[in-house]
Amino acid sequence: MPHRWRWRKWRGGPGRPPKPRMIGFSMKEIAFIPAASAPSEIQVDAIYVTPEELEALRLVYYEGLSQEEAANRMGISRGTLWRALDSGRKKIIKALIEQKAIILVS
């Protein structure tokens, strides 16, 4: 089993702090840029995908796990996993349709 690390997006402010998510791979900041883009447009119009969204997409669509199995592996509820999947899918589809850069943030 590959080394897993915890990722937590800290929102700050009132409320319960978010639960850390188990991410099964290490990630550097990577950008996928449309061939027709000018370099100055990349940072302005880019779509940012979080490690949580990418891990949810990887487990469900790449590894073929059910949402229940993927949520257990990440240490979160199935509803939280569903929201991460939905958000990640929308971002990637928007970037493809609107020809925007996709940046995977660490």
N, C-alpha and C positions, 0 to 999 in steps of 0.2 A: 504494500500500500504506500503511495507517495506521501511525502511529508505534508501535513495539513497545517494551516495557520488560521488564526482568528482575525476577522475584519469587522470593525464596528464603525459606523458613520455616526459621529457625535453631533447631535443637533443643538445641544445646550438649551438652556431655558427650563421652564417648568415641566413636570411630568416625569414618568419613569424613564430611565436611560434605556436605550435599545439593547437587546440581547445580542451578544457577539455571534457572528455567523462563521461556520467552519468552511473554509475555502480549501479545496483539494489541490491547488497548484499555485506556484508563485508567478506573479505577473509583473512585468515592467510596463511603463506607459508606452502604448503602441498606437499608431494612427494608420487608418486605411483611408487613402485619399483618392477621390475620383480623378481620372486622367485629364479631364477637361478643366480642372480647377486652377485658378491662379494662386500662387503661394500666399498672397495677402488675404485671401478669402478663407483660408483654412481655419484659423483660430476664431474668427468672427462667427462663421456659420456652422461650426463643428457640433456634432452630437456626441455627448459624453455618456458612456456606458460604465456603470459601477461594477466593482468586483462581485457584488451580490447578484446582480442581474446576469452577468456573464456566467457565474457558477451555476445558477438555476437553469439557464439555457443549455449549458454544457451537460449537466446531469440528465435533464429530461430529453433533449433532442439529440445529443451526440452519443451519450452512453445508453439511452433508451430506458431509463428508469421511470417508474411511475412517479406521480407527484408525491405520493405518500413516502416512498423510498427515498426520493431526493430530499424531501423535507427532513426526514430522520437523519440523513447523512449530513445535512447542513446544520442540524440542531435547532430548527425553527418549526413553526406550525405550517400545516399545508396551506392555510389561507395566506400567510406571509409569502410562502413560495409562489403561490399563484399570482400575487401582486407583483413580485419581482419578475416572473415570466412575462406577464402582461406588459409591464413597463419596458422590459428589454426588447420584446417583439415590436412594440410600437416605435421605439427609438430606431431600431435597425431598419424597419420598413420605411419610416419617414426619411432616413438618410439615403436609402436606395432610390426612392421615388423622387426626392428633391435634389439628388446628386450632391449630398453634403458629406464632409469628412466624418468618419467614425473614430473617436478617440477612446481607447480603453484606459481608464484611470486606475492608478494603484492606490 
